[in-house]
Amino acid sequence: MRERLVKDRTALCNQMRGLLTDYGYIFPVGINAVLKGLREILEQGELSGMMQSELNWTLVEYDLLSRRIDHINEELKRYGEQDQQCQNLISIPGIGAHIA
């Protein structure tokens, strides 16, 4: 489930980046750069009403996906702290709670 949510969030970010590129907005690499730029564009209100509205909804969707991913990460961490087998796996370098 977590993997699908991360894929969906990444796809949504890439879609926003591509769409805004069509409008002449180019962002540096990275999700944070796209989100910062998108929020600035929305504050300026330079896009059409429909485009502004859809980007706002897309940003809400992105935030919801991020919160769900964070929730799953917290639950996995909490479970990993309680389960001895997970503790053993987490002690191996490169293995975190969501893999364990």
N, C-alpha and C positions, 0 to 999 in steps of 0.2 A: 504494500500500500504506500509506504514512504517513497519508494523508488518511483512509482507512478506520479505521485504528487510533485516530486522534484522535477521529473520530466515535463509535466504540465506547466509548472512554474517557469522552467527554462524556455519552453516553447512560447509561452505567453510573452515573456520578455523579448525573445527574438522577433516575435510578430510585431510588438510595439516598436522595436528598433527599426525594422524594415518599413513599416508603415510611415513612421516619422521621417525616414530617409526620403521617401517619396515627396514629402513636404519640405525637404531641404534641411532638415535637422539631422546633423551627424554627431554621434556620441563616441567618446573613447570606449575602449573595450571594458567590459565588466557590467554586471547587473546594477551596481550602485551608481555608476555614471548614467545609465539609462533612466533609473528611477529619479535621480536628482534632476536630470534634464527634463524629464516628463513633468515633474511637479512644477518646475519653473515655467514651462510652456503653458501648463494649465492655469497657473497664477496670472500669466500675462493676458490670457483670453484672446489670443490672436487667431485661433482656429475657428472654423464654422461651428455653429451651435451643435449640430449633430456630431461632428468630430470631437468636440470638447466633451460632450455627454458620453460618447462611447469610450473615450480614453479614461474618463473618470470611472466608469463602470469596470474597465479593464484593470485599473489601478486597485479598485476595491477587490476584484477577483484575485489579483496578485497578492494583496495583503492577507486575504483569507487563506490562500494556499500556504503562505509563509507561516501563518499562525498554526495551521494544521500540522505542518512539518515540525515546527518547534514543539508542539504538544507531543507528537510521536517521539521526537528525540528525548524529551523529558521522561516520558514513560519508559522508553528503552533504557535510559540511564538508571532510572529508579529500579527497574527490574534487574538490571545487571549488577547493581549494588547489593541486591538481596540473594542472588543465585550464585552458588559457589562455582559452578561450571563456567558461568559467564565471567566471574572474577578471574578464573584461571586463564581464560582466553584473552581478556582485556590486558592482562599482564604481559602479553606478547606484543612487542613493538609493532605499530602499524595496525593493530586491531582495536577498534573502538567499540562503544556500547551497541551501536546499531548492527555491526557485523557479528558480535558475540551473541 
